[in-house]
Amino acid sequence: MNPSKRIILLILIMSILVATTTVLSISILYKTAIREEMLRLAETAKSQARLIEAVARFNTKYSTNYPSGSKQATLSQIKEAHAEYVGFGITGEFTLAEKRDDQIVFLLSHRHYDLDNPKPVQWDSNIAEPMRAALSGKSGTIVGRDYRGVTVLAAHEPVADLDMGIVAKIDLSEVRTPFLRAAIITGIFASILILIGVSIFFKLTNPILIKLNKTVEMLQNTLKEVKVLRGILPICSFCKKIRDDAGCWNQLEVYVKEHSDADFSHGICPDCFKTHYPEEYKSMQIKNQTKHNKANSADAKDRAAD
């Protein structure tokens, strides 16, 4: 594999691993944050509902002289307290409502939409889901659309003594935003670290890879030049011819040349020279002996001179 492909593959593998780890980590943290937020909202909604019920019971017992009755006295006190309350977080708020005919009528000012004059919502509409659950006598948490049609995390609780419902809610986007921001920041830093890691990796491994490639290339070239004869070769005991796979007998040098990359340069050994060319061999022996005697005589003279 060429270096550019190796770089791309390495970056891809590291990116997948980092992205998977990041997504899993942030997902776990996000689910934990959602669960904790739900618990906080549920506790808040329950405590507010019980407080309103306690105020309603007190007013039923002691505020009998209020012009519009004890229920209106309780609602007046709640509105007065709510006027001093700005909500929690950027989007968090409480809503209090009751069911009138086929409508959900909100009794407190809103924080986001139709602020001081909240518009009612039809009972069978697809918004105000948390409040519909509260007015149905259900207690719990939900991810659904509020009176604006915005998806929220909400805790809903009925206010039994007043036939009302209370909802503590916060926009889902507000809970999600920090995790999206963390994912983006983590992704940027991870990309930088991956590039740095890849750079260091290739600085350390490139010399080794270059040397390895050269060794492989050298071995491949050597293998191209080498052709080895293997196995048992059937050879004549007298003339030394070799039998090939077709059953034909070939001269030794012909067979080796055809079945390997070796070649022959013909010569004659001393024994064959003596057998086949005895006169020439004898003459050569005499010449060699003469040279040898001259050399010995010269050595003797040199030693005598010394």
URNORMO-V936371 format. One record per residue. N is the residue number from 1. OMEGA is omega in whole degrees, -180 to 180 (NA if undefined). D_FIRST is the distance of its C-alpha to the first C-alpha in Angstrom with 1 decimal. Layout:
n | omega | d_first
N | OMEGA | D_FIRST
N | OMEGA | D_FIRST
//
This chain:
n | omega | d_first
1 | -178 | 0.0
2 | -174 | 3.8
3 | -178 | 6.6
4 | 178 | 8.3
5 | 178 | 6.4
6 | 179 | 6.5
7 | -179 | 10.0
8 | -180 | 11.0
9 | 180 | 10.2
10 | 179 | 12.0
11 | -180 | 14.8
12 | -180 | 15.2
13 | -180 | 15.6
14 | 179 | 18.0
15 | 180 | 19.8
16 | -180 | 20.5
17 | -179 | 21.8
18 | -180 | 23.9
19 | 180 | 25.2
20 | 179 | 26.2
21 | -179 | 27.9
22 | -179 | 29.7
23 | 180 | 30.9
24 | -179 | 32.2
25 | -178 | 33.9
26 | 178 | 35.5
27 | 179 | 36.5
28 | 179 | 38.3
29 | 180 | 40.0
30 | 179 | 40.9
31 | 178 | 42.5
32 | 179 | 44.3
33 | 178 | 45.7
34 | -179 | 46.8
35 | 179 | 48.6
36 | 179 | 50.3
37 | 178 | 51.3
38 | 180 | 52.8
39 | -180 | 54.8
40 | 179 | 56.1
41 | -180 | 57.2
42 | 179 | 58.8
43 | -180 | 60.8
44 | -179 | 61.8
45 | 180 | 62.9
46 | -179 | 64.9
47 | 179 | 66.6
48 | 179 | 67.6
49 | 180 | 68.9
50 | 178 | 70.9
51 | 180 | 72.3
52 | 179 | 73.3
53 | 179 | 75.0
54 | 178 | 76.9
55 | 180 | 78.0
56 | 179 | 79.1
57 | 178 | 81.1
58 | -179 | 82.7
59 | 177 | 83.7
60 | -178 | 85.0
61 | -171 | 87.3
62 | -177 | 88.3
63 | -179 | 87.7
64 | -178 | 90.0
65 | 180 | 91.7
66 | -172 | 88.7
67 | -175 | 89.6
68 | 177 | 86.7
69 | -175 | 86.5
70 | -180 | 84.4
71 | 179 | 81.2
72 | 176 | 81.4
73 | 178 | 82.2
74 | -179 | 79.0
75 | 178 | 77.0
76 | 179 | 78.6
77 | 180 | 77.7
78 | -180 | 74.1
79 | 180 | 73.8
80 | 179 | 75.4
81 | -178 | 72.9
82 | 180 | 70.0
83 | 179 | 71.0
84 | -175 | 70.2
85 | -176 | 66.8
86 | -179 | 63.7
87 | -179 | 61.2
88 | -175 | 58.1
89 | 179 | 54.8
90 | -174 | 54.2
91 | -175 | 54.9
92 | 179 | 56.6
93 | 171 | 60.2
94 | 171 | 62.9
95 | 179 | 64.6
96 | -176 | 67.8
97 | 174 | 69.1
98 | -180 | 71.6
99 | 175 | 71.9
100 | -175 | 74.6
101 | -179 | 75.2
102 | -178 | 71.7
103 | 170 | 70.3
104 | -177 | 68.5
105 | -180 | 70.5
106 | -172 | 68.9
107 | 180 | 71.5
108 | 178 | 69.7
109 | 179 | 68.2
110 | -179 | 64.5
111 | -169 | 62.1
112 | -164 | 59.9
113 | -174 | 61.7
114 | -164 | 65.4
115 | -173 | 66.0
116 | -180 | 69.8
117 | -175 | 70.6
118 | -180 | 68.0
119 | 177 | 68.1
120 | 180 | 68.5
121 | 178 | 65.9
122 | -177 | 66.7
123 | -176 | 66.5
124 | 178 | 64.5
125 | -179 | 62.0
126 | 176 | 58.3
127 | -177 | 58.4
128 | -179 | 60.1
129 | -179 | 58.7
130 | -179 | 59.2
131 | 178 | 62.8
132 | 178 | 63.5
133 | 180 | 62.4
134 | -179 | 64.7
135 | 175 | 67.7
136 | 178 | 67.1
137 | -177 | 67.7
138 | 178 | 64.1
139 | 180 | 62.8
140 | -180 | 59.1
141 | -176 | 55.9
142 | 167 | 54.0
143 | -175 | 51.2
144 | -177 | 52.9
145 | 179 | 54.3
146 | -176 | 57.2
147 | 178 | 60.2
148 | -172 | 57.9
149 | 180 | 55.4
150 | 179 | 52.8
151 | -176 | 50.7
152 | 164 | 52.0
153 | -174 | 52.1
154 | 170 | 55.7
155 | -178 | 58.2
156 | -176 | 61.3
157 | 175 | 64.6
158 | 174 | 68.0
159 | -166 | 71.1
160 | -174 | 73.6
161 | -177 | 76.8
162 | -175 | 76.3
163 | 179 | 74.4
164 | 175 | 71.6
165 | 178 | 67.9
166 | -179 | 65.8
167 | 170 | 62.1
168 | -172 | 60.0
169 | 175 | 56.7
170 | -178 | 53.9
171 | 179 | 51.3
172 | -179 | 48.1
173 | 179 | 46.2
174 | 178 | 47.8
175 | -174 | 46.4
176 | -172 | 43.0
177 | 180 | 42.6
178 | -178 | 42.0
179 | 175 | 39.1
180 | 179 | 37.5
181 | 179 | 37.9
182 | 179 | 36.5
183 | 180 | 33.4
184 | -180 | 32.9
185 | 179 | 33.4
186 | 179 | 31.2
187 | 180 | 28.4
188 | 180 | 28.7
189 | 179 | 28.8
190 | 179 | 25.9
191 | 178 | 23.7
192 | -180 | 24.9
193 | 178 | 24.2
194 | 179 | 20.6
195 | 178 | 19.9
196 | 179 | 21.7
197 | 179 | 19.9
198 | 180 | 16.4
199 | 179 | 17.8
200 | -180 | 19.3
201 | -177 | 16.3
202 | 175 | 14.2
203 | -179 | 17.4
204 | -172 | 17.8
205 | -177 | 14.4
206 | 178 | 13.2
207 | 179 | 15.8
208 | -179 | 14.8
209 | 179 | 11.1
210 | 179 | 12.5
211 | 179 | 15.0
212 | 179 | 12.9
213 | 179 | 10.8
214 | 179 | 14.3
215 | 179 | 15.7
216 | 179 | 13.3
217 | 179 | 13.9
218 | 179 | 17.6
219 | 179 | 17.8
220 | 178 | 16.4
221 | 179 | 19.0
222 | 179 | 21.6
223 | 178 | 21.1
224 | -176 | 21.6
225 | -175 | 24.8
226 | 174 | 26.1
227 | -170 | 27.9
228 | 173 | 29.9
229 | -179 | 33.1
230 | 176 | 33.4
231 | -179 | 36.3
232 | -180 | 40.0
233 | 177 | 41.3
234 | -175 | 44.8
235 | 180 | 46.8
236 | -178 | 50.4
237 | -176 | 52.6
238 | -175 | 54.7
239 | 177 | 52.9
240 | 173 | 49.4
241 | -178 | 48.0
242 | 179 | 45.0
243 | 179 | 45.0
244 | -177 | 41.9
245 | -180 | 40.7
246 | 179 | 43.2
247 | 180 | 46.1
248 | 179 | 46.6
249 | -177 | 47.5
250 | 172 | 45.7
251 | -177 | 46.4
252 | -177 | 44.2
253 | 178 | 42.6
254 | -179 | 42.0
255 | -179 | 40.3
256 | -179 | 38.0
257 | -178 | 37.1
258 | -175 | 36.2
259 | 175 | 34.2
260 | 179 | 32.3
261 | 179 | 31.1
262 | 176 | 34.2
263 | -176 | 37.2
264 | 170 | 40.8
265 | -170 | 43.2
266 | 174 | 46.7
267 | 179 | 49.3
268 | -179 | 52.2
269 | -178 | 52.8
270 | -179 | 56.1
271 | 179 | 57.5
272 | 178 | 56.9
273 | 180 | 58.3
274 | -177 | 61.4
275 | -172 | 61.8
276 | -180 | 61.2
277 | -174 | 62.6
278 | -179 | 65.3
279 | -180 | 67.3
280 | -180 | 64.3
281 | -180 | 63.2
282 | 178 | 66.8
283 | -180 | 66.9
284 | 180 | 63.6
285 | 179 | 64.8
286 | 179 | 68.0
287 | -180 | 66.0
288 | -180 | 63.8
289 | 178 | 66.8
290 | 178 | 68.6
291 | -178 | 65.6
292 | 180 | 65.5
293 | 178 | 69.3
294 | -180 | 69.0
295 | 179 | 66.3
296 | 179 | 68.4
297 | 179 | 71.5
298 | 178 | 69.7
299 | -179 | 68.4
300 | 179 | 72.0
301 | -179 | 73.4
302 | -179 | 70.9
303 | 179 | 71.8
304 | 178 | 75.5
305 | 180 | 75.1
306 | NA | 73.5
//
